[in-house]
Amino acid sequence: MNEDKATRYHRLRRRASLLGTATAATFLILLLVTGWSASLRDLAASLAGPSFGLTVTGYVVLVALLGEAIQLPLAFYQGVTLERRYELSTQTTGRWWLDRLKAGGIALLFAVGAALIVSTLLRWNPELWWLAAALCFASMLVLLAQLAPVLLLPLFYTFTPLERPALARRLVGLTERAGARVLGVFEWRLGDRTRKANAALTGIGRTRRILLSDTLLAEHSDDEIEVVLAHELAHHVHHDIWKGMALEAVLMTIGFYFADRILGAAVGHVGLAAKSDVAALPLLVLAGGAVSLALLPLANAVSRVHERRADRYALELTGNAAAFASAMKRLGAQNLSEERPSRLVEILFYSHPPIAARLEAARAWESHRS
């Protein structure tokens, strides 16, 4: 594995990600302390007239466009420059721009919807809006988990039924042994964007389906693909998706409560007339983001526990430690994964155990079984 190259690649990615977070936070802070947020609110209100909903929508659109203009150079560096430098990208610049526009449009729709919900709840009940908002967004998480494979992913990727009948039957049989029914097995076209490989078991209930990237199918054996899918199956068998959404709901509730305390203290300052003032939305995003950032190590730690358990499940279901090890090594090389990041980096940034730790766990499992 290209550990030195992988370490440099991920160090640059982390730096860019941290710089992006700092840039976004600085932008929101400047909006508040300079009074620009209030000015944008007034501009949106003058364009929207008496309609509160149109004022919120106009304000969010103006802020989003400014934020996108500031973040765009860094996004291009992360998505195009860095990926090409490390020979991971197969995507044309035009395709990147198209995906960026689509993702930005969808993100803007969600941002407008979220702002309308929060602003309406703030006007309806300034004291308990945070709890109602948490319940509302938690429900939306469940809905998105069901609809994303059907409505969102096809906007960006092409999916076709897997044209390898023997492998498809083998994988469907694996899901039946695990007690998780699937809609089908689909080839996920990634090769026109990246050399990285991926697999997923997306959706819940009737929308659950197996997705295998063309890059995975081209480079990995059937045994390796089976053990990778077994890992993904474990998350459904152990209800990790539901547990993850429950944790996210708890974190959102904490974030909204913290935002409520901050909003209450900020009224009368930086041009904010009330908690429900549209110009206060950047403060709400900052407060929620600060909570998410502070609790990220906890969320990552929980995720790593789930991932280690999923690895054990994959080994037990397939009984194929050799295929597991070769799959991890091949995926690590193909995706340019860090083999042994520092412990601090793992705690702060890793939602999965590092490759070396996963290989060591597989060897320990095989030794114990013997």
Number of C-alpha atoms within 10 A of each C-alpha: 15 13 16 11 14 20 17 13 18 15 15 14 17 15 11 17 15 12 14 18 15 12 16 17 18 13 17 21 16 14 21 22 13 12 17 17 26 22 16 20 23 16 15 22 21 12 14 17 10 10 11 16 17 17 23 24 22 21 27 27 17 14 19 17 13 12 15 13 10 15 17 13 11 16 16 16 14 18 18 19 15 17 19 15 10 13 12 17 19 16 18 12 13 9 12 15 14 13 15 16 12 14 15 15 12 13 13 17 15 12 16 21 15 16 19 20 17 24 23 18 19 21 14 12 12 16 14 13 22 24 16 17 22 22 15 15 18 19 13 12 16 16 13 15 19 18 16 15 19 16 10 13 12 12 13 13 13 12 18 11 14 19 11 11 11 10 16 19 13 14 22 19 14 20 19 12 11 15 12 17 18 20 13 16 24 19 21 25 18 22 17 14 15 17 20 20 22 17 20 17 22 22 23 21 13 10 18 22 21 25 23 24 19 22 21 24 19 10 15 17 13 16 17 24 21 24 29 24 20 26 26 21 25 24 21 20 15 14 12 16 18 16 15 16 16 15 15 18 19 15 19 23 21 18 23 24 20 17 23 24 15 16 20 14 11 17 16 11 12 17 19 19 15 18 24 22 18 27 27 24 23 20 21 22 15 19 21 22 17 16 17 18 14 12 14 18 17 15 20 19 19 16 19 19 13 22 21 18 16 23 23 19 21 23 22 16 18 16 15 17 20 16 21 27 21 16 22 20 19 18 22 22 17 18 16 23 22 23 22 15 20 10 10 9 12 18 18 17 13 19 20 18 22 19 19 17 14 21 20 12 16 21 16 12 15 16 9 8 9 6
